[in-house]
Amino acid sequence: MHSITRKRWRFRQPSVIPGFGLALGVTLAWLIFIVLIPLSGLLWKSSSLGWEKFWALALDLRTLYALRMSFGGAFIAALVNAVLGLILAWVLVRYRFPGKRIIDAMVDLPFALPTAVAGIALTTLYAPTGWIGQFLTPLGIKIAFTPVGIVIALIFVGLPFVVRTAQPVMEEIDREVEEAAATLGATRFQTITRVLLPGLAPAALTGFALAFARAAGEYGSVIFIAGNKPYVSEIAPLLIVIRLEEYNYAAATAIATVMLFISFTMLLIINLIQAWSRGRYGYGT
């Protein structure tokens, strides 16, 4: 009876790898000092404003436009990346072709490239006199200094997250699964939609969440191509910087708190959907 009670209340299972206590202590300390304390300070500063002042600052028309631009653009970019990233990952995993290693290495370029450099490069390409923009301008298509340019910049910085998340899962899918589906009479479209995509859903959602989180707070690659016009192409991180430069710390804190709340809520919803999908389908578990 005594042994059963000890087993029931045991905090952790025994492991051949030592150092659990030290590793857990370092992890919790890192989490507290790097994440929890700064976020707690932000929430404490917001609470000191009072509800009336906080909502007045948070619901300012310019703030709402900036938040809509940041989160709306991030959501659209993440959706595009979820589709294009899965296609690109599938090509890299399933096919062999000349230059495959070069393309595979180029996927990681947004990770290594400074965001400001990415923004300048995209602006150079899509400006009215740029390499690509000069052909679009006569057609009445304007990309740079518009919300469209913001979405393109966010797609650029978020694409690697989807590709690198989906690749390992795709590599685990045996080709025999596709062959079995074809043997049973499934068309290629049915094989993709009913056999492959359900198993890739957890990885796709993870990549979507990572791409969305990166895009929502992106700054360096956006400010050059956005045009930064209030009520049109101004993003929330830039507005926070503007408020700080104006020494309006209350407004900056309110905007940052609203961004934190929206980001946390959306990521929580995505993680719940991902957990449900992982529990239902076989791949990505």
C-alpha positions in Angstrom: 0.0 0.0 0.0 2.8 2.4 0.9 4.6 1.7 -2.4 1.3 2.4 -4.3 0.9 5.7 -2.6 4.5 6.8 -3.3 4.1 5.9 -7.0 0.8 7.8 -7.2 2.3 11.0 -5.7 5.6 10.9 -7.5 6.4 14.2 -9.1 8.2 12.8 -12.1 9.1 9.5 -13.7 12.6 8.2 -13.2 15.0 8.8 -16.0 18.5 7.6 -17.0 19.4 11.2 -17.9 20.4 13.2 -14.8 19.9 16.8 -14.1 16.1 17.2 -14.1 16.2 19.6 -11.2 18.9 21.8 -12.6 17.3 21.9 -16.1 13.9 22.7 -14.7 15.3 25.5 -12.5 17.2 27.1 -15.4 14.1 26.8 -17.6 11.8 28.5 -15.1 14.4 31.2 -14.3 14.8 31.9 -18.0 11.0 32.0 -18.5 10.5 34.3 -15.5 13.2 36.9 -16.2 12.9 37.0 -20.0 9.2 36.6 -20.5 7.0 36.8 -17.4 8.6 39.8 -15.7 8.6 42.1 -18.8 5.0 41.2 -19.7 4.0 41.6 -16.0 5.6 45.1 -16.1 3.6 46.0 -19.2 0.4 44.8 -17.7 1.1 46.6 -14.4 1.9 49.9 -16.3 -1.4 49.5 -18.2 -3.4 48.9 -15.0 -2.0 52.1 -13.5 -3.7 54.1 -16.3 -7.2 53.3 -15.2 -9.9 51.7 -17.3 -11.3 54.9 -18.7 -8.0 56.3 -19.9 -6.8 52.9 -21.1 -9.8 52.3 -23.3 -9.7 55.9 -24.6 -6.1 55.4 -25.7 -6.7 51.8 -27.0 -9.9 52.8 -29.0 -8.3 55.8 -30.6 -9.2 55.8 -34.3 -5.6 55.9 -35.5 -4.7 53.0 -33.1 -7.6 50.9 -34.4 -6.5 51.4 -38.0 -2.9 50.5 -37.1 -4.0 47.4 -35.3 -6.2 46.3 -38.2 -3.3 46.8 -40.6 -0.9 44.8 -38.4 -3.2 41.9 -37.5 -5.2 41.9 -40.8 -2.0 41.9 -42.9 -0.4 39.2 -40.6 -3.4 37.0 -41.0 -3.6 37.3 -44.8 0.2 36.7 -45.0 0.0 33.7 -42.8 -2.8 32.2 -44.9 -0.8 32.7 -48.1 2.2 31.2 -46.4 0.2 28.2 -45.2 -0.7 27.4 -48.8 2.6 28.3 -50.6 4.7 26.9 -47.7 3.0 23.5 -47.9 3.4 23.4 -51.7 7.1 24.4 -51.5 7.8 21.9 -48.7 6.1 19.1 -50.8 8.2 20.0 -53.8 11.4 19.9 -51.8 10.5 16.6 -50.1 8.9 14.6 -53.0 10.8 15.7 -56.1 14.4 15.8 -57.3 15.5 18.5 -59.7 18.6 20.6 -60.5 19.1 23.4 -58.0 17.0 21.8 -55.3 19.7 22.4 -52.7 20.0 26.0 -53.6 16.2 26.5 -53.3 16.2 24.7 -50.0 18.9 27.0 -48.7 17.2 30.1 -50.0 14.1 29.2 -47.9 16.1 30.1 -44.8 17.3 33.4 -46.2 14.7 35.5 -44.3 16.0 34.0 -41.1 19.6 35.2 -41.8 18.8 38.5 -43.6 18.4 41.6 -41.4 14.8 42.8 -41.6 15.9 46.3 -42.7 17.8 44.8 -45.6 14.8 42.8 -46.6 12.6 45.9 -46.5 15.0 48.0 -48.6 15.3 45.1 -51.1 11.5 44.7 -51.4 11.1 48.5 -51.8 13.7 48.6 -54.5 11.8 45.9 -56.4 8.3 47.1 -56.0 8.7 50.9 -56.0 7.1 52.7 -59.0 10.6 53.0 -60.5 11.8 49.6 -59.2 12.7 46.5 -61.2 9.2 45.0 -61.0 7.2 48.1 -60.1 8.1 49.9 -63.3 6.2 47.3 -65.3 3.2 47.4 -62.9 2.8 51.1 -62.6 1.6 51.6 -66.3 -1.1 49.0 -65.5 -2.3 51.0 -62.5 -1.0 48.5 -60.0 0.8 50.0 -57.0 2.5 47.7 -54.5 5.1 49.8 -52.6 3.8 52.3 -50.1 0.4 50.5 -49.9 -1.1 47.7 -47.7 -0.3 45.3 -50.5 3.4 46.0 -50.0 3.0 45.3 -46.3 1.4 41.9 -46.9 4.2 41.0 -49.4 6.9 41.9 -46.8 5.1 39.8 -44.2 4.9 36.8 -46.6 8.6 37.1 -47.2 9.5 36.9 -43.5 7.0 34.2 -42.6 7.4 31.7 -45.3 10.3 29.7 -43.7 8.2 29.0 -40.6 5.7 27.0 -42.6 8.2 25.2 -44.8 10.5 24.1 -42.0 7.5 23.0 -39.9 5.9 20.9 -42.6 9.0 19.4 -44.1 9.8 16.8 -41.3 6.2 15.7 -41.2 6.1 15.2 -45.0 9.2 13.2 -44.9 7.6 10.8 -42.4 4.6 10.1 -44.8 5.3 6.9 -46.6 4.7 6.9 -50.4 2.8 3.6 -49.9 0.0 5.7 -48.3 -0.5 7.5 -51.7 -0.1 4.2 -53.6 -2.7 2.5 -51.4 -5.2 5.4 -51.9 -4.6 5.2 -55.7 -5.2 1.4 -55.6 -8.5 1.9 -53.8 -9.6 4.2 -56.7 -8.9 7.6 -55.2 -8.1 10.4 -57.6 -5.0 12.5 -57.1 -7.1 15.4 -55.7 -8.9 13.0 -53.3 -5.6 11.6 -52.2 -4.3 15.1 -51.4 -7.5 16.4 -49.7 -8.6 13.3 -47.8 -5.4 11.4 -47.2 -2.4 13.8 -47.0 -3.8 17.1 -45.9 -5.6 15.9 -42.8 -2.4 14.4 -41.5 -0.5 17.6 -42.3 -3.0 19.8 -40.5 -1.2 20.0 -37.2 2.1 20.9 -38.9 0.3 23.4 -41.1 -1.4 25.0 -38.1 1.9 25.2 -36.3 3.5 26.9 -39.2 0.6 29.3 -39.6 0.8 30.2 -35.9 4.5 30.9 -36.1 4.2 32.9 -39.3 1.3 34.9 -37.9 3.2 35.6 -34.7 6.3 36.8 -36.6 4.3 38.9 -38.9 2.1 40.6 -36.3 5.1 42.1 -34.6 7.2 42.7 -37.7 8.8 46.1 -38.0 12.1 46.4 -39.9 11.0 44.8 -43.2 7.7 46.7 -43.3 8.5 50.4 -42.5 10.4 50.9 -45.8 7.8 49.5 -48.1 4.6 50.5 -46.2 4.7 54.2 -46.8 3.6 54.6 -43.1 0.5 56.7 -43.9 -1.8 57.1 -40.9 -5.1 55.4 -41.3 -3.8 53.7 -44.5 -0.6 51.8 -44.2 0.7 52.5 -40.7 1.4 49.4 -38.6 0.9 49.1 -34.8 4.6 48.6 -33.9 5.5 51.8 -35.8 2.8 53.7 -34.0 4.2 52.5 -30.6 7.6 53.8 -31.7 6.0 57.1 -32.7 4.2 57.4 -29.3 7.5 56.7 -27.5 9.3 59.4 -29.5 6.5 61.8 -28.5 7.1 60.7 -24.8 3.5 59.5 -24.8 4.3 56.4 -22.8 0.7 55.9 -21.7 -0.5 55.5 -25.4 2.5 53.3 -26.2 1.7 51.0 -23.3 -2.0 50.8 -24.2 -1.2 49.8 -27.8 1.3 47.3 -26.7 -1.1 45.7 -24.2 -3.9 45.4 -26.8 -1.4 43.8 -29.2 -0.4 41.4 -26.5 -4.0 40.4 -25.7 -4.9 39.9 -29.4 -1.8 37.9 -30.1 -2.3 35.7 -27.0 -5.9 35.1 -27.8 -5.3 34.1 -31.5 -2.4 31.9 -30.6 -4.4 30.2 -27.9 -7.3 29.5 -30.4 -4.8 28.2 -33.0 -3.1 25.9 -30.4 -6.5 24.5 -29.3 -7.4 23.7 -32.9 -3.9 22.2 -33.4 -4.3 20.0 -30.4 -7.7 18.8 -31.6 -6.3 18.1 -35.0 -3.2 16.3 -33.6 -5.4 14.1 -31.5 -7.7 13.1 -34.4 -5.2 12.5 -37.2 -2.1 10.3 -37.3 0.7 12.5 -38.5 2.4 15.3 -36.6 1.9 13.6 -33.2 
